[in-house]
């Protein structure tokens, strides 16, 4: 067994997994903004989810108290994380499971691939898991000749389309029904060419495609929404039933879980099982809530392995402000209300974690320098903070990370010049008069020369007022 120790912050390694984009957010976002079909798909989907979620949240009179409780539990978990993880390890081991500690994506991938190969299997079925996407597990499995099969419908669409997920909850949110039909016709053997794009017809085709795979695959890989330290119980919540099949039919179950997913007790889990479905899918409860504790002889998988993944989380934990990001329960509520995400889509973020939470989590997992544009992928409107069921102050985190991001030398020079000017009243007064010449910069400031044009690349230059405050005051 390998061990990693909390309190020794190391960021996620480069070159493996899906936390770093190939280009900065502004460049990637321009393609999303130029795709009208993508914007229609996103606009329709997020509007629908928002309306459903608002309806069921409105039924809960103590919703704000539940949010506060969820936030308090997560704060307590972060303060006692090493203790709770050791307790979880002891309980899982006592129940017949095996716990593995993975310092990063490379170690986690090696552990999982070795476990699968030890079973003699050449194929695995997978429950939707952000952690396995984060570490690039599918690619690691394929590299050693093991076929991963995604069983969540949206993840299957992404996999068959050789695509990337663009939403935490609905990975194929950027696809419409016609596009999904085309993917199924192109990639699934034996699909009738008369297949329509009706959701029921598409789901039926996917069900037939997966059924035999469920029955003949001996190894399953899952993530975990929560793990109860007090009993060693793990929980997966989902809406389709594919998770239940993966967690009960195979002989071996391997779960990859971020270390922040632990909760102290069942009473704490109760809070999150009320918060998560309402904030994510707009349901009063998840249709399928599967829980298991180790191995039960004669019932379900007879070998269970839990891989506890760090991959930069200790580095996030070391930041007293930034550690709020580890409170996330992956509900995607912040994505569904974010005006930036709705217009650019998830691929623009370059990470498996898109939207507002991705803009504060990914840079911390990788080191801010590797994702320095993401903290700026926001208008700081605060809608994400209002929507978050565990009250993560994402705007505060964005500003905090912007302060840590590398800044061009010209920006520091400009700020120093501004400070010098503002500290000298006569010079400041002369500068105010000179501002009136900004009209020469052209419409919206597009005529400003480099390096000053960096400001107006994404902002309109405001028109100077007809009268300054000093001029107005002089007339009183």
C-alpha positions as a printed Julia matrix, in Angstrom:
476×3 Matrix{Float64}:
   0.0     0.0     0.0
   1.24    3.49   -0.82
   0.53    6.5     1.34
   0.41   10.21    0.83
   0.37   12.7     3.66
  -1.89   15.69    3.91
  -0.15   18.96    4.62
   2.55   18.39    1.96
   0.97   20.42   -0.88
   1.88   19.28   -4.38
  -0.16   20.3    -7.41
  -1.54   17.9   -10.02
   1.19   16.81  -12.45
   1.18   18.16  -16.02
   0.82   15.89  -19.02
  -1.82   13.61  -17.52
  -5.55   14.04  -17.02
  -7.87   16.85  -17.97
  -7.24   19.87  -15.77
  -5.27   22.07  -18.17
  -6.47   23.5   -21.45
  -4.4    23.78  -24.6
  -5.09   27.52  -24.82
  -6.17   30.39  -22.54
  -9.86   30.84  -21.77
 -10.37   34.01  -23.9
  -9.1    32.27  -27.04
 -11.19   29.15  -26.47
 -14.26   31.19  -25.49
 -14.31   33.02  -28.82
 -15.11   29.78  -30.64
 -18.01   29.08  -28.3
 -19.34   32.6   -28.75
 -19.19   32.18  -32.52
 -21.23   28.94  -32.48
 -24.95   29.84  -32.5
 -26.08   26.19  -32.24
 -23.97   25.69  -29.12
 -25.43   28.8   -27.54
 -28.97   27.68  -28.34
 -28.31   24.23  -26.86
 -26.8    25.67  -23.69
 -29.42   28.37  -23.3
 -32.3    25.91  -23.59
 -30.74   23.33  -21.25
 -29.64   25.7   -18.49
 -32.96   27.54  -18.55
 -34.83   24.24  -18.14
 -32.63   23.06  -15.26
 -32.85   26.44  -13.51
 -36.64   26.41  -13.62
 -36.89   22.84  -12.28
 -34.41   23.52   -9.51
 -36.09   26.75   -8.44
 -39.43   24.95   -8.21
 -38.3    22.21   -5.82
 -36.08   24.52   -3.77
 -39.08   26.79   -3.26
 -40.88   23.89   -1.57
 -38.31   23.73    1.26
 -38.99   26.36    3.94
 -35.59   25.85    5.62
 -33.47   25.84    2.45
 -31.16   28.57    3.72
 -30.68   26.7     6.99
 -29.82   23.55    5.01
 -27.26   25.52    3.0
 -25.72   26.83    6.2
 -25.59   23.31    7.65
 -23.93   21.95    4.52
 -21.34   24.72    4.64
 -20.63   24.13    8.32
 -20.2    20.37    7.82
 -17.76   20.93    4.97
 -15.78   23.44    7.02
 -15.53   20.89    9.81
 -14.41   18.19    7.34
 -11.62   20.39    6.02
 -10.42   21.06    9.59
 -10.33   17.33   10.42
  -9.6    15.79    7.03
  -6.59   13.6     7.99
  -8.45   12.19   11.0
 -11.61   11.46    9.02
  -9.73    9.79    6.17
  -7.89    7.48    8.54
 -11.19    6.63   10.19
 -12.71    5.89    6.77
  -9.75    3.69    5.86
 -10.1     1.66    9.06
 -13.84    1.13    8.59
 -13.58    0.15    4.91
 -10.75   -2.27    5.7
 -12.71   -3.82    8.58
 -15.64   -4.39    6.18
 -13.5    -6.34    3.72
 -12.45   -3.55    1.37
  -8.92   -2.49    0.41
  -7.9     1.17    0.58
  -5.22    2.64   -1.69
  -3.78    6.16   -1.35
  -2.91    7.98   -4.58
  -0.78   11.11   -4.39
  -1.58   12.17   -7.94
  -3.12   11.16  -11.25
  -0.17    9.01  -12.3
  -0.28    6.97   -9.11
  -4.07    6.59   -9.23
  -3.98    5.42  -12.85
  -1.25    2.9   -12.06
  -3.18    1.53   -9.09
  -6.41    1.12  -11.05
  -4.84   -0.38  -14.17
  -2.88   -2.88  -12.03
  -6.05   -3.88  -10.19
  -7.98   -4.44  -13.42
  -5.16   -6.43  -15.01
  -4.94   -8.6   -11.89
  -8.54   -9.74  -12.52
  -7.67  -10.86  -16.04
 -10.36   -8.6   -17.48
  -9.96   -6.6   -20.69
 -13.04   -4.4   -20.27
 -14.54   -2.31  -17.49
 -17.9    -0.62  -17.08
 -17.9     2.83  -15.56
 -20.27    4.92  -13.49
 -20.11    8.64  -14.25
 -17.13    9.97  -12.32
 -15.51   13.4   -12.39
 -12.45   12.08  -10.55
 -11.65    9.48  -13.21
 -12.06   12.11  -15.92
  -9.81   14.44  -13.96
  -6.95   11.91  -13.94
  -7.47   10.68  -17.51
  -8.21    7.12  -16.4
  -9.87    6.09  -19.67
  -6.72    6.94  -21.6
  -4.58    5.06  -19.07
  -6.77    1.96  -19.37
  -6.76    2.05  -23.16
  -2.96    2.38  -23.15
  -2.69   -1.07  -21.54
  -5.35   -2.7   -23.7
  -8.36   -2.36  -21.37
 -11.62   -1.06  -22.87
 -13.54    1.41  -20.68
 -17.27    1.61  -21.37
 -19.17    4.63  -20.05
 -22.67    3.64  -18.95
 -24.15    7.04  -18.09
 -26.13    8.08  -21.17
 -24.55   11.52  -21.51
 -21.06   10.14  -20.88
 -21.71    7.43  -23.47
 -22.69   10.1   -26.0
 -19.45   11.96  -25.27
 -17.38    8.76  -25.52
 -18.96    7.55  -28.76
 -18.67   11.0   -30.29
 -14.94   11.16  -29.43
 -15.85   14.35  -27.59
 -15.16   15.99  -24.26
 -17.69   16.62  -21.46
 -18.79   20.23  -21.12
 -20.92   20.18  -17.96
 -20.47   18.58  -14.55
 -23.96   17.08  -14.41
 -24.94   16.86  -18.09
 -21.68   16.14  -19.95
 -23.34   16.23  -23.39
 -25.28   19.45  -22.74
 -23.67   20.98  -25.83
 -25.33   18.34  -28.06
 -28.92   18.44  -29.26
 -31.12   15.45  -30.12
 -30.32   15.5   -33.83
 -26.6    15.43  -33.13
 -27.02   12.53  -30.67
 -29.03   10.56  -33.23
 -26.24   11.03  -35.77
 -23.62    9.81  -33.26
 -25.64    6.67  -32.48
 -26.19    5.87  -36.15
 -22.49    6.31  -36.87
 -21.03    4.39  -33.91
 -23.51    1.8   -32.64
 -23.71   -1.46  -34.59
 -27.12   -2.6   -35.77
 -29.0     0.67  -35.22
 -32.01    1.05  -37.52
 -31.52    3.92  -39.94
 -35.11    5.02  -39.25
 -34.15    5.92  -35.67
 -35.81    9.2   -34.67
 -34.4    11.85  -32.38
 -37.12   11.38  -29.77
 -35.52   11.03  -26.3
 -37.32    7.73  -25.56
 -36.08    6.2   -28.84
 -32.5     7.34  -28.24
 -32.55    6.0   -24.67
 -33.91    2.64  -25.86
 -31.09    2.26  -28.37
 -28.5     3.05  -25.69
 -30.15    0.59  -23.29
 -29.93   -2.25  -25.81
 -26.33   -1.34  -26.58
 -25.32   -1.48  -22.9
 -27.41   -4.39  -21.61
 -25.1    -7.21  -22.72
 -22.08   -5.23  -21.54
 -23.55   -4.97  -18.05
 -24.12   -8.73  -17.92
 -20.71   -9.84  -19.21
 -18.21   -7.41  -17.65
 -16.52   -8.49  -14.43
 -15.0    -5.18  -13.3
 -16.67   -1.83  -12.62
 -15.12    1.55  -11.84
 -17.03    4.27  -10.04
 -16.58    7.55   -8.3
 -18.33    8.44   -5.07
 -20.52   11.35   -4.15
 -19.9    10.84   -0.44
 -18.15    8.5     1.99
 -19.21    8.21    5.64
 -16.14    8.02    7.88
 -18.13    6.67   10.82
 -19.11    3.44    9.05
 -16.99    3.2     5.9
 -20.1     3.51    3.72
 -19.85    4.96    0.22
 -22.7     6.58   -1.69
 -23.41    7.15   -5.37
 -26.48    9.09   -6.48
 -27.73    9.05  -10.07
 -30.85    9.2   -12.2
 -30.65    6.4   -14.75
 -30.02    3.15  -12.89
 -26.79    2.44  -14.73
 -24.9     3.16  -11.53
 -26.92    0.57   -9.63
 -26.07   -2.01  -12.33
 -22.35   -1.21  -12.17
 -22.27   -1.29   -8.37
 -24.03   -4.62   -7.99
 -23.42   -6.9   -11.0
 -19.6    -7.12  -11.44
 -17.28   -9.28   -9.37
 -14.85   -6.45   -8.65
 -15.65   -2.8    -7.87
 -12.98   -0.08   -7.88
 -13.97    3.36   -6.6
 -11.82    6.44   -7.21
 -12.75    9.21   -4.78
 -11.33   12.65   -4.12
 -10.26   12.93   -0.49
 -12.63   15.86    0.1
 -15.76   13.71   -0.41
 -15.7    12.25    3.11
 -18.37   13.26    5.66
 -18.22   12.42    9.37
 -21.56   10.68   10.03
 -24.85    9.52    8.52
 -26.55   12.55   10.04
 -24.23   14.73    7.99
 -24.97   12.71    4.86
 -28.67   13.39    5.45
 -28.09   17.11    4.86
 -26.37   16.6     1.51
 -28.96   14.13    0.26
 -31.48   16.93    0.62
 -29.28   19.62   -0.93
 -27.77   17.78   -3.89
 -30.82   16.63   -5.92
 -32.64   19.95   -5.62
 -29.61   22.01   -6.59
 -28.47   19.71   -9.4
 -31.25   17.92  -11.28
 -34.2    19.79   -9.81
 -35.53   16.65   -8.12
 -36.77   16.15   -4.57
 -34.55   13.1    -4.24
 -32.26   11.19   -6.56
 -34.05    8.31   -8.31
 -31.16    5.97   -7.45
 -29.18    6.31   -4.22
 -26.78    3.38   -3.89
 -24.79    2.78   -0.73
 -22.39   -0.01    0.18
 -19.96   -0.82    2.97
 -17.03   -2.99    2.03
 -17.9    -6.51    0.86
 -21.03   -8.54    1.69
 -20.5   -12.28    1.08
 -22.81  -13.56   -1.64
 -24.25  -10.12   -2.44
 -22.73   -7.72   -4.95
 -19.03   -7.39   -5.82
 -16.83   -9.74   -3.83
 -13.75   -7.54   -4.16
 -13.88   -3.83   -3.36
 -11.03   -1.32   -3.73
 -11.22    2.35   -2.69
  -8.62    4.67   -4.22
  -8.33    7.92   -2.24
  -7.13   10.62   -4.64
  -5.18   13.74   -3.68
  -3.94   15.16   -7.04
  -3.51   18.7    -5.77
  -6.19   18.71   -3.1
  -3.66   19.08   -0.3
  -2.37   22.19   -2.06
  -5.91   23.59   -2.1
  -6.37   22.67    1.55
  -3.21   24.6     2.43
  -4.82   27.87    1.28
  -7.1    29.12    4.04
  -9.21   31.09    1.55
  -8.98   28.76   -1.44
  -9.95   25.61    0.47
 -13.6    26.64    0.14
 -13.44   25.13   -3.34
 -13.11   21.67   -1.75
 -16.6    22.11   -0.28
 -18.06   21.5    -3.77
 -20.54   18.62   -4.03
 -20.54   18.69   -7.88
 -24.16   19.78   -8.23
 -23.43   22.17  -11.17
 -25.86   24.82   -9.85
 -23.22   27.5   -10.42
 -22.87   26.52  -14.09
 -26.6    26.74  -14.68
 -26.83   30.36  -13.5
 -23.52   31.66  -14.89
 -23.89   34.09  -17.82
 -20.33   33.4   -18.96
 -20.75   29.61  -19.03
 -24.11   29.88  -20.81
 -22.48   31.81  -23.63
 -19.12   30.07  -24.0
 -19.85   26.46  -23.01
 -17.74   24.14  -20.93
 -15.0    23.31  -23.42
 -13.68   26.87  -23.24
 -12.47   26.24  -19.68
 -10.07   23.53  -20.84
 -10.68   21.48  -17.68
 -13.05   18.68  -16.76
 -14.39   21.16  -14.2
 -16.01   24.0   -16.17
 -18.02   27.01  -15.09
 -17.54   29.09  -11.94
 -16.42   26.19   -9.73
 -13.92   25.12  -12.38
 -12.57   28.65  -12.55
 -11.59   28.44   -8.86
 -10.87   24.72   -8.46
  -8.78   23.89  -11.54
  -6.2    26.69  -11.02
  -5.65   25.56   -7.45
  -5.28   21.89   -8.36
  -2.72   22.67  -11.08
  -1.11   25.79   -9.65
  -2.5    29.17  -10.68
   0.24   29.8   -13.24
  -0.96   26.8   -15.31
  -4.55   28.08  -15.46
  -4.02   31.79  -14.98
  -6.83   32.9   -17.31
  -9.61   30.96  -15.54
 -10.06   33.27  -12.53
 -10.92   35.99  -15.06
 -13.64   33.86  -16.71
 -16.33   35.64  -14.7
 -18.19   38.92  -14.47
 -18.22   38.63  -10.64
 -22.01   39.0   -10.73
 -22.37   36.68   -7.71
 -25.14   34.46   -9.12
 -22.97   31.39   -8.45
 -22.66   32.25   -4.75
 -26.42   32.64   -4.43
 -27.04   29.3    -6.16
 -24.39   27.2    -4.41
 -26.06   24.76   -1.96
 -23.0    24.79    0.33
 -22.44   28.56    0.09
 -19.02   28.59   -1.56
 -18.12   32.25   -2.01
 -16.9    31.84   -5.57
 -16.58   35.6    -6.31
 -14.29   35.93   -3.29
 -12.19   33.02   -4.52
 -11.98   34.47   -8.03
 -10.59   37.75   -6.71
  -8.24   35.84   -4.4
  -6.85   33.82   -7.31
  -6.59   36.83   -9.59
  -4.23   38.31   -7.04
  -2.08   35.16   -7.27
  -2.1    34.94  -11.07
   0.98   36.16  -12.95
   0.57   39.76  -14.07
   2.37   41.33  -17.04
   5.15   43.74  -16.19
   3.36   46.52  -18.02
   0.38   46.19  -15.69
   2.54   46.68  -12.61
   4.12   49.73  -14.22
   0.72   51.19  -15.06
  -0.56   50.65  -11.51
   2.56   52.28  -10.05
   2.07   55.27  -12.37
  -1.59   55.54  -11.35
  -0.67   55.45   -7.66
   1.97   58.13   -8.18
  -0.53   60.34  -10.02
  -3.35   59.93   -7.51
  -1.01   60.85   -4.67
  -0.31   64.28   -6.22
  -3.44   66.47   -6.52
  -2.16   68.81   -9.23
  -0.91   65.98  -11.38
  -4.19   64.13  -10.85
  -6.13   67.23  -11.91
  -4.07   67.49  -15.08
  -4.68   63.79  -15.77
  -8.43   64.31  -15.46
  -8.29   66.99  -18.13
  -6.21   64.72  -20.33
  -8.78   61.93  -20.03
 -11.08   63.98  -22.24
  -8.67   63.18  -25.06
  -9.73   59.52  -24.76
 -12.29   60.26  -27.45
  -9.35   60.03  -29.82
  -9.07   56.33  -28.9
 -12.04   55.61  -31.12
 -15.31   53.81  -30.54
 -15.19   51.74  -27.34
 -11.48   52.44  -26.94
 -10.46   50.16  -29.79
  -7.82   52.64  -30.97
  -5.71   52.48  -27.8
  -2.18   51.31  -28.65
  -0.44   48.33  -26.99
   0.12   47.52  -24.2
  -2.79   49.64  -22.95
  -5.18   47.92  -25.36
  -5.24   44.86  -23.07
  -7.93   46.55  -20.98
 -10.25   47.31  -23.9
  -9.81   43.87  -25.52
 -12.66   42.64  -23.32
 -14.16   45.89  -22.01
 -15.65   49.02  -23.52
 -13.86   52.24  -22.58
 -16.46   54.42  -20.82
 -17.12   57.84  -22.25
 -15.51   60.6   -20.14
 -18.05   62.75  -18.25
 -18.84   66.19  -19.55
 -17.9    67.65  -16.17
 -15.49   66.27  -13.59
 -16.29   66.25   -9.88
 -13.62   68.89   -9.3
 -15.17   71.18  -11.89
 -18.62   70.64  -10.39
 -17.33   71.32   -6.88
 -15.63   74.52   -7.97
 -19.03   75.93   -9.01
 -20.75   75.26   -5.67
